[in-house]
Amino acid sequence: MMKKHHSQNYPLLSALLFFFFVSWSSSSSLLSIWLHQEVGLKAMDTGVIFSVLSVSALCAQVCYGFIQDRLGLRKNLLWYITGLLILSGPAYVIFGYLLSINILLGSVFGGVFIGLTFNGGIGVLESYTERVSRQSTFEFGKARMWGSLGWAVATFFAGLLFNINPKLNFVLASCSGLVFFALLARLKVSTPASLEKVEQGAEKVTLEDALRLFTLPRFWALVFFVVGTCIYGVYDQQFPVYFSSQFATLREGNAMYGYLNSFQVFLEAAGMFCAPWLVNRIGAKNGLIFAGMVMALRMMSSGLVEGPVLISITKLLHAVELPILLVSVFKYNSLNFDKRLSSTLYLVGFACTSSIIATFLSPLAGYSYEKYGFAQSYLIMGLMVFCTTFISIFLLSSHKLAPEDVMPHPSSV
């Protein structure tokens, strides 16, 4: 029976990632366009919404990471996220209505819901999948690939549905949440504590274990790297608005962005399949540095080129950087830190840091877009990523630490 469960883990988790991303893409891939064209918000107002979203995601990620590490392989937190996915369609309709009444009220509601559901929830699902992948001996990247395919499929139709009626995308998001519910009910992962027994004994993760991470220089080295590379999330927030403005009509721009994003994520899925092979050969640290440099190149190129064709080419570089970045982060964490804290490390060290930076940079980016334009703003972002990535060459660890060095003993702290 256990072997049967193990054989089902990969396809079921792949399907869960697929439909999570369908729900996320349907409701959020054209969020900035919806806020700009349907709700009528300016770039600065949109930046405020993304800032609130980042704050809520930050709070969720801190709590989600520790809770999931305490739960191990139990699905309690995933059930909670499932309920939010199912409610995502109605929540977006309420979000739009509240924005029409009061921008601040709408921003708080929408930002909190999206942050808790998607920006926080994806970290839980990804870290849970990575934890199971180590137990069931399949590569995380090959499961995460299906999430990219889910985003690509939904985004392919998002622009078309948006031009018919934006609410159709919200309906699709909730329907995908219902499928997610059915798949999660079928997922059976053996013995919640089994992975912890394999890795570091059956000791329960404590708050002291999690807080001890903040005493490790290598943890702060990782955070510094993430501070630079997480700027890609701020870059992506209002890129659809910039891209759609390159076309004769907004309707044409909306549809073309849907096609571009879909094609990009199909390439990203292929990258997810290949990334484990590459990272296993060049090492986790080199994978992180390579992803950061590609990211810097993409952002700076977006500020230098003109026209939809060249801008599209620069956007497609995201399909190279993201798979390598995600796979490298998980492998780097497993080599340098206590594996029992995999969810905390990913959600706090990576996702939470991203949310903190996005909280401050989102409104600044909105202001920069209005004052200096998108191209100049992208150049600045690219330079920031390059500088932090270059410094990280000297800060990140390039070797696997001995087991006794992975976490300091309480007496040594």
N, C-alpha and C positions, 0 to 999 in steps of 0.2 A: 504493500500500500504506500509506503514512504517513497519508493522509487517512482511509483505512478505520480505522486504529488510533485516530486522533483521534476519529472518530465513535463508536467503541466505548468510549472512556474514560468518558464520562458515565454510560451505563447500567451498566457493569461496576463502577465505583467506587460508584455509588449502591447497587447490589446488595450489594457488600462491606460498606458501612456498614449496610445493612438487616440482614444476617445477623450481623454483629458485635454489633449491639445486641439482636438476638433472643437470642443466646447470653448476653450480659451481663444482660439483663433476666430471662431465665429463671432464672439462678442467683443474681442479686443483688437484684432489686427487692423481694423479701420477706425479705432476709437478716436484718434486725433482728427481724422476726416469727419467723422460724425459730429464731434464737438465743434468743429470749425464750420461745416456746411449746414448741418441740421439744427444744432443748438445756437450757432452764431457767436461762439466764443473767440476771443483774440488769442494770440500765441501766449501772451503773459498769463491770461486766465487759465489756459490749458496747462501751462507750466505749474500753476498752483495746484491744480487737480492731481497732476502726476507727483507733486511733492507730498500731498496728503496721502496718496496711494503708497508712496515709499515709506512714510512714517508708519502706516498701519501694517505694511509688509514687514517692516523692521521689528515691530512688537510681536507679530505672529511668528516670525522666524526664530527669535530668541526662545519663545515658549515652545514652538513646535519641535525644535531640535532637541531640547532636553527631554520633552515628553516622549518623543519617539525613541530616544535612546533608553529611556526607562521601560518603555513598552516592548523593546526588542523587535520581535517579528509579529506582535499582535496588531490587529487592524483597526483598533478603536479610533485612532486619529483619522484614518482613511475614510471611515464611515461618516465622520463629522464633515469632512471635505466633500464627500459624495452628496450630502444634503445641500451644501452650498452650491454645488454644480447644478443640481436640479432646479434650484431657485434662481439661477443666474439670469434667465430670460426675464421674468417679472422684475427682478432687481434693477436691470438696466432701464426698463420702462419707467420705474419709479425714479431712477437716477436722472433721466431726462426731464421728467416732470418737475422734480425739485430744483433743478438748475434753472428752469424757466421762472420759478418763484423767487429763488434766492441762490446766487452763485456759491456763497460760502456753505450754506446748508447742503446743497447738492454735492459740492466738492467733498465734504466730510462723509456723506453717505456713500457716494460712489467710490471714493478713495479707500474707505475702510472695507467695503464689501469686496472690491477687486483685489485689494492687498491680502485680505484673509483667504480669499478663495483661490486665486490664481498665482500671484507673485509669492505668496507664502506656501500655498498648497503644493506647487510644483516641486519645491525643495523636499517636502515630505515624501512625495511619490518617488522622486529620483533617488533619494538616499535609501528609501526602503528597498527599491529595486536593486541598488548596488549592494546592499547588505545581503539580500537573498541570492544575488549572483555569485557572491563569494562562497555561499553555502552550497549552491547548486551547480557551481562550476560552469557558468556561462558568462560571456563578456558583457559587462554593463552597456558598453557602446552599441552592441548589436540589438539590445532591447530598446535603448533610448532612440535608436534609429526610427523606430515605429512612431515615436512621438513626433519626430520631424515630419514623417509622412502624413500624420494626422493633421498637423498644422498646414502642410502644403495642400492637401485635399480640400480642407475647409476654406483656405484663402483663395484657392482657384475660383470658388463660387461666390466668395464674399463680396467682391466688387459688383458682380452681376446682380446678386440679391439686394445689395445696397441701393442700386439704381432703381430696382422695382419698389422695394420698401425696406428700409433699414431694420424694421422690427422682425423681418424674416430671419435675419442672422441671430437675433436673440432667441427666437423659437428653436432654431437648430441647436443653440447652445444648451438649452434645457433638455431637449431630446437626447443629445449626446450624454448628458448627465444621467439619464435613465438607463442608457446602455451601460455606462460605467458602473451603476448600481448592480445590474445583473451580472456583470463580469466579476466584480469584487466578491459577490456572494459565492461564486464558484471557486475562488482562490483559496486553497488550503495549503498553508505553510506549516511544516511539521515542527513540533516542540518549540515554543517561543524562545526558550533560553539556549537552544542548540548551538546557535552561532557563537554566542558568548562563551560557551563551554569549549568550543573548538579553538577559539582565539586566545582568551585570557582567563580561563576559568569561569566559574559560575557566579562571580561576584556581581552584585547589582551596581549599576551606575548611580553615583551619588552626586549631589550638588557640588560637593567638595571636588570631585573628579573633574567636573565641568569647569569650575572656577579656576582650577589649577592650570588650565590651558593658558590663562592670561599671564602666567609667570614664565612662560616659555619664549625665549627670543625667536625661535623658529616659527612660532605661531604669529608673532608680530611681523616677521619677514613676509609671511604669506599674506597677511592683511595689507601690508604696504603694496604688494604686487596687485592685489585685488582692487585697491583704491584707484589704481590707474586703469586697469582693464575694464572695470565695471562701468566706465564712462560710455561703453558701447550701448548700454541700456538707455542712457540719456540721449545719445545720438539717434537711436531708433524711434524715440517717442513721437517726434513730429516730422520724421523723414517722409511719411506718406503725403503730408501737406506740401512739402518742397517738391516731391516727385510729380504729384498731380498738377502742379503749377507749370510744368514744362510742356503741357499739351494745350491744344487749342480750346478745348472745353473741359470742365471739371468732370463731367460724366465719362469722357474718354480717359482722363487721367485716373479716375477711380478704378475703372475696369483694367487699365494697363498695369496699375500697381498691384492689383489682385493677381494678374498673370505673372508679373515679375516676382512677387513674394512667393508665389506657389512654386515657380521654377527654382528659385533660390533654395527653398526648403527641401525640394526633391534632391538637389545637389547636396544639401546638408545631410540628408538621410544617407546618401551614398558615403559621405565623409564619416558619418558615425560608424558605418560598417568597417571602414578602412582604418579609422583612427587608432583602435587598440593595437593593430599590427605596427603602425608607425611609432606610437608612444612606447611600446615594449622594446623597440630597437634603439630609439634615441634617448630614452629615459624621461621620467616625469618632469624634471626640472627643465630640460631642453624643450620639451613639449610646451610647457607654460611660456617660456621665452619666445619660442617660434610663434605661438598664437598671438602673443602681445604685439610682436613686430608686424604681423600681418594686419592686425587690428589698426595699428597706427597708420600703416600704409593706406588702408581702406578709407579712414576718416580724412586724412590729408588729401588724398586723391579726389574725394567727393567735393572738397573745397576748391580744387584746381581745374577740374574738367567742366565742360558745359554741354548741355543737350541731353535728352533722355537716353540715348544709346550709351554714351560714355558714363553717365551717372549710373545706369543700370549695371554696367560692367563692374564698377567699383562696389556697388551694393552686393554683387554676387560673391565677393571675397569673403563675406560673412560665412558662406558655406564651407570655407577652408578653415577659418579660425575657430568657430564655435565647437565643432566636434573634437578638435584637438584640445581645446581649453577644458571642456567638461571631463573628458577621459583623463587628462593629465591631472586635474584637480583631485579626483578621487584616488588615483594611483599615488599621487604625492602624499595625500593624507594618510593612506594605508601604510606607506613606507616610513613616515615620520612621526606618527601619533598613535595613541591608543585606539585600536579598531572599535572598541566598545562605544567610542564617542563619535562615530562616523557621521551620524545625523547632526550632532551639535557642531562638529567641525565644518560640515558643508553649509548648514543653515546660518551659523554665526560667522565663521571665518570667510565664507564666500558670499552667500545670499544676503546676510544681514549687513555686511560691509557695503555691498552694492546698494542696498536700500538707504543707508546713511548718506552715502555720497549723492545718490539720486535726490534725496530730500533737499539737499542744499543746492545742487546744480540744476535741477529741473526749472525752478523759477528764474535762475540766472540765465539758463539757456534760452528760455522764452523771451527774456529781456534782450538778450544778445541777438536773437533772430529778428526782433523788431527794429533794433537800433543799427546793427551792422550787416544783417542779412545772413542767410543760411551758409553760404560758401565760406565767409570769413570765420563764422562760428565753428564750422567743421575743421578748419585749419588749426584753430586753437585747441580743440579737443584732441586732434591727432597728435599734436606736439606734447600734450600732457601725457598721453598714453605712451609715447615713445620714451619720454624721460623716466617715467616710473619703471617701465620694462627694462630699460638699460641699467638702471641702478639695481634692479632685482637680480641681474646676472651675478652680482657680488653678494647678495643677501640670501638667496634661496639655497637650500641644502641640495647637493648633487649626489649624495650617497645615502644608503639605507642605514639607519641607526640601529645599534644593538638593542635587543628587547629590553634590557634593563635601563636603557637611556630614553626609551620612548615616552615614558611619563616619570617624573621625579617622585620619589617616595615622600609621603607627607612629612616625615621628619626632616627632609632636606629642604623644604620650602620655607 
